[in-house]
């Protein structure tokens, strides 16, 4: 049985909206339980179709979900603090 595929454009606008709100594609991927490369390829246009269940998982991600899942980490948390 062939896998059903849908146009990636179904989720592209949602991913872009989240990015404008400060949620990166890596955080969206983590919250949706998908590979970072999947989201990156959708954003670059490299992937024109996605599997049937993925749009629902991506559309379910919003700012609150990304924060609750701890998928979003402010850039300042990754900085190394040096003491003199």
Backbone bond lengths (Angstrom), bond angles and torsions (degrees), N, CA, C in turn:
res aa  C-N    CA-C-N  psi(-1)  N-CA   C-N-CA  omega(-1)  CA-C   N-CA-C  phi
1 X - - - 1.437 - - 1.531 109.35 -
2 X 1.305 116.25 128.53 1.464 121.23 -178.56 1.526 110.79 -75.13
3 X 1.314 115.21 144.58 1.459 120.31 177.78 1.520 109.43 -73.89
4 X 1.307 114.93 139.03 1.458 120.19 178.05 1.519 108.21 -81.52
5 X 1.306 116.20 130.80 1.459 121.37 179.79 1.524 109.24 -121.13
6 X 1.315 114.42 146.82 1.458 121.81 -179.47 1.525 109.47 -123.24
7 X 1.334 117.67 158.73 1.464 119.36 178.43 1.533 111.55 -64.31
8 X 1.304 116.56 136.30 1.465 121.52 179.53 1.523 111.49 -67.97
9 X 1.309 116.84 -18.35 1.469 120.25 179.35 1.524 111.48 -63.31
10 X 1.335 117.54 -17.34 1.463 120.79 177.86 1.527 111.63 -61.59
11 X 1.312 117.82 -28.89 1.465 121.21 -176.96 1.522 113.89 -114.42
12 X 1.304 117.43 -9.80 1.461 121.06 -176.16 1.525 111.99 -57.93
13 X 1.310 118.02 -46.89 1.469 120.87 -179.22 1.527 111.29 -62.73
14 X 1.323 116.96 -37.48 1.461 120.60 179.87 1.531 110.88 -66.79
15 X 1.306 116.99 -42.57 1.465 121.03 178.68 1.528 109.56 -63.24
16 X 1.328 116.94 -42.83 1.460 120.68 179.63 1.530 111.11 -64.91
17 X 1.321 117.48 -37.07 1.461 121.44 178.02 1.527 110.31 -63.98
18 X 1.331 116.56 -42.58 1.463 120.64 177.93 1.527 110.99 -64.29
19 X 1.316 116.76 -38.37 1.466 120.69 179.00 1.523 110.75 -63.16
20 X 1.328 115.95 -41.20 1.468 119.37 178.26 1.521 111.18 -65.08
21 X 1.324 117.05 -27.04 1.468 122.08 178.69 1.531 111.72 -83.75
22 X 1.336 117.44 0.45 1.450 121.05 177.05 1.514 115.25 97.28
23 X 1.325 117.67 9.14 1.458 121.67 178.81 1.530 107.66 -102.57
24 X 1.309 117.30 115.23 1.456 121.85 -177.91 1.525 112.52 -75.97
25 X 1.326 114.82 165.04 1.461 119.14 -177.91 1.523 112.23 -63.68
26 X 1.327 117.72 -29.63 1.464 120.06 178.70 1.527 110.75 -67.25
27 X 1.334 116.56 -39.08 1.460 120.74 178.22 1.522 110.47 -68.06
28 X 1.319 117.03 -39.18 1.465 121.02 177.61 1.525 109.69 -63.30
29 X 1.329 116.24 -44.74 1.463 120.72 179.38 1.523 110.87 -60.19
30 X 1.326 116.91 -44.37 1.467 120.22 -179.67 1.524 111.20 -64.24
31 X 1.320 117.07 -43.70 1.468 120.65 -179.32 1.530 111.85 -67.54
32 X 1.337 116.72 -31.61 1.464 120.63 -179.54 1.520 112.08 -87.69
33 X 1.328 116.93 -9.86 1.461 120.38 -178.87 1.517 112.67 74.41
34 X 1.327 116.14 33.73 1.464 121.38 -179.60 1.522 109.95 -118.43
35 X 1.310 115.71 165.24 1.459 120.93 177.15 1.524 109.72 -72.59
36 X 1.333 116.10 143.96 1.469 120.75 177.56 1.521 110.42 -58.98
37 X 1.313 116.47 -36.53 1.465 120.04 -177.71 1.526 111.89 -64.44
38 X 1.323 117.44 -30.92 1.462 120.51 178.22 1.519 109.86 -61.96
39 X 1.343 116.59 -48.23 1.459 120.27 179.86 1.521 111.34 -67.22
40 X 1.311 116.86 -39.77 1.462 120.45 179.73 1.524 110.54 -61.62
41 X 1.306 117.39 -41.68 1.469 121.03 -179.66 1.523 111.97 -69.55
42 X 1.309 117.29 -33.25 1.473 120.12 175.45 1.520 109.07 -65.12
43 X 1.329 116.82 -45.07 1.463 121.48 -177.83 1.519 112.85 -65.09
44 X 1.317 116.99 -36.05 1.468 119.71 -179.12 1.520 112.75 -85.12
45 X 1.316 117.20 -7.93 1.459 120.53 -178.98 1.516 113.29 85.11
46 X 1.314 116.21 3.40 1.459 121.34 -179.91 1.529 111.46 -69.27
47 X 1.323 115.70 -29.81 1.462 120.86 179.06 1.524 108.52 -110.21
48 X 1.328 116.13 114.39 1.466 120.93 -177.65 1.521 112.45 -92.85
49 X 1.341 115.83 -21.43 1.462 120.07 -178.93 1.528 109.80 -132.56
50 X 1.333 114.85 149.16 1.457 120.52 177.65 1.518 109.12 -132.72
51 X 1.309 115.77 160.95 1.466 120.38 -179.51 1.523 111.52 -64.80
52 X 1.284 115.92 156.18 1.461 124.00 -172.62 1.526 114.21 -55.18
53 X 1.314 119.13 -39.57 1.470 121.73 -174.10 1.526 113.54 -83.60
54 X 1.297 118.10 -16.18 1.463 120.63 -174.66 1.520 114.55 -69.04
55 X 1.322 120.45 -38.54 1.475 118.37 179.01 1.521 112.95 -57.40
56 X 1.320 118.08 -40.12 1.461 120.76 179.64 1.529 111.17 -63.95
57 X 1.317 116.89 -39.54 1.461 120.53 -179.60 1.522 111.13 -67.66
58 X 1.321 116.42 -39.48 1.462 120.03 -179.87 1.530 110.43 -72.36
59 X 1.323 116.94 -42.97 1.470 120.55 -179.69 1.530 111.51 -63.81
60 X 1.326 117.59 -25.46 1.462 121.01 -179.27 1.527 112.32 -73.98
61 X 1.323 116.87 -14.64 1.464 120.57 -179.07 1.528 109.32 -82.64
62 X 1.316 115.26 127.71 1.451 120.66 171.25 1.527 107.30 -135.16
63 X 1.321 117.06 -177.85 1.471 120.00 -177.21 1.521 111.69 -56.76
64 X 1.312 116.95 -42.43 1.464 120.84 -177.14 1.524 110.62 -64.92
65 X 1.326 116.61 -45.03 1.470 120.51 179.94 1.519 110.02 -62.12
66 X 1.322 117.37 -43.36 1.459 120.66 -178.50 1.527 110.81 -62.41
67 X 1.322 117.04 -41.10 1.462 120.15 178.34 1.522 111.16 -69.93
68 X 1.322 117.64 -42.96 1.462 121.03 -177.99 1.521 111.98 -64.34
69 X 1.285 116.76 -37.48 1.460 121.10 -178.91 1.528 111.66 -78.03
70 X 1.323 115.61 -1.75 1.459 121.62 -177.44 1.515 112.14 59.29
71 X 1.330 115.19 23.76 1.450 119.27 176.96 1.525 109.78 -76.64
72 X 1.322 116.76 -24.87 1.454 121.39 -179.78 1.514 109.24 -95.83
73 X 1.299 116.33 124.61 1.456 121.19 176.98 1.517 107.70 -128.51
74 X 1.307 117.62 124.16 1.465 119.93 177.46 1.517 110.90 -57.99
75 X 1.313 116.23 148.36 1.461 120.76 -177.88 1.523 111.57 -59.78
76 X 1.316 117.67 -29.97 1.464 120.20 -177.18 1.533 112.51 -64.96
77 X 1.329 118.10 -24.03 1.456 119.43 -179.14 1.520 112.03 -71.91
78 X 1.302 116.74 -18.40 1.459 120.01 -179.05 1.520 113.75 -92.27
79 X 1.295 117.03 -5.53 1.469 120.01 -178.72 1.530 110.70 -75.68
80 X 1.278 114.30 144.51 1.468 120.39 175.66 1.525 107.52 -89.61
81 X 1.299 115.98 127.68 1.450 120.09 179.18 1.520 109.10 -98.13
82 X 1.286 114.16 125.33 1.471 120.35 -179.58 1.510 109.43 -102.81
83 X 1.296 116.06 137.55 1.466 119.80 174.82 1.516 109.24 -111.89
84 X 1.310 114.54 142.70 1.467 119.60 -176.24 1.506 111.77 -79.65
